[in-house]
Amino acid sequence: MLRFLVRRSLGAVVILFLLSIVTFVLFFGVPRDPALLMCSKTCNPDAIANIHHVLGLDKPITEQYWIFLHNIVMGSNDFVQGPCPAPCFGYSYHSNDQVWATLVDRLPTTVSLTIGSAVCFLLLGLGTGLLAAWRRGTMIDKTATAVSMVIGSMQIYFLGPLALALLVYQTHWLGKPTYNDFTADPFAWFTGLILPWVILSTIFAAQYTRMARSAMIEQLQEEHVRTARAKGMSRRYVFFRYAWRGSLIPIVTIFGIDLGSLLGGAIITEVTFGLPGLGQLAVQSVFFSDLPLLLGVMLFAATMILMFNIIVDAAYAFIDPRVRLS
């Protein structure tokens, strides 16, 4: 297990290294002069040349990338805005704040949104999917399948404004979604995020309902499950002791990818409800053409996805004894 984790971690580092090269070249090598993004339309050539020198844009692209990579690992004291400790992604063109500090400041909102919605869609999706598989062919199964298909075809940018209009602005049953520090006021944290949790989990729950149902039905046809039934074990015991664990493998795979993606920023949800998370930060960085900030968000999101892929692979051996990691 340890060898497997080390090997996968080293592979993830290599993937991040290659991804950083591609994104850095796309952001700083292909687009128009980044100095123009920091300078007003009336700035003169001398000011642009000075920005080139300060940011190191007058150096070859390979040297610029090496400086960027060095700053992430070692930090830097060469920035005009001040020292930039590792991991240093530079300073925002728009706000002049450190990119890493901005990411850390927005991260609690995204983590809170991710954890709450993940708990909701796992409980609702898996519970409904298992119930549909347990009562396969009945009205419960048909209703759960039909509802999940209808809800799964909807989008957050449709459900979000509709929920805001009905539950917040008209009936006033819920307050306007906002993020509050959990350690300062847990109740305000919960009430401020419950509507985004429900809307985000609704879309995912529909997907997990269908996935859990199909995976469970497939597991019930496996040879070891039929053998257990032939030995006289109860249907309930076989359902939860054998079929349940085997059906978790595809679910855990998708869950790991979804969780890593959400931690990288739930863009549509955060923008719809005005939550100051990484997703909204990514949109703002695109709007202001803030290349260092956008690069930092992308690399952070990629790191989350790779990290959770490793966790998912390691979890296989604990979920299904037939899986062996070598």
Number of C-alpha atoms within 10 A of each C-alpha: 11 10 10 14 16 12 12 19 15 12 14 19 14 12 15 17 13 12 15 20 15 12 15 20 16 12 17 18 17 9 10 10 13 20 19 14 15 17 14 10 8 7 11 10 9 9 14 18 13 14 18 17 13 14 16 14 19 14 12 10 15 13 13 19 17 12 14 19 18 16 20 18 13 13 19 20 11 12 12 10 12 11 14 23 18 15 17 22 26 27 23 20 21 16 11 10 14 21 24 24 16 18 17 12 13 19 19 19 24 23 19 21 25 25 14 18 26 22 13 21 24 18 16 18 27 23 16 24 28 25 17 26 24 19 13 14 10 11 11 16 19 14 12 20 18 14 12 23 16 11 16 18 10 12 14 18 14 11 17 19 14 12 18 21 13 13 16 17 13 11 10 12 10 17 16 17 21 19 21 19 14 13 8 9 10 12 12 16 19 19 16 19 23 20 23 25 22 18 22 26 25 24 22 22 28 26 20 27 30 24 20 25 26 17 22 24 18 14 21 22 11 13 10 14 19 14 12 16 16 10 8 9 13 11 13 9 13 19 20 13 13 17 22 20 16 23 23 20 20 13 16 18 17 15 20 21 17 17 20 21 20 23 26 26 28 21 19 17 21 23 17 18 19 14 24 18 28 30 26 23 22 21 16 16 20 13 9 14 17 21 22 21 28 22 21 21 24 18 18 18 20 20 20 19 22 22 18 19 22 19 16 18 19 18 15 20 15 12 16 15 10 10 13 11 13 8
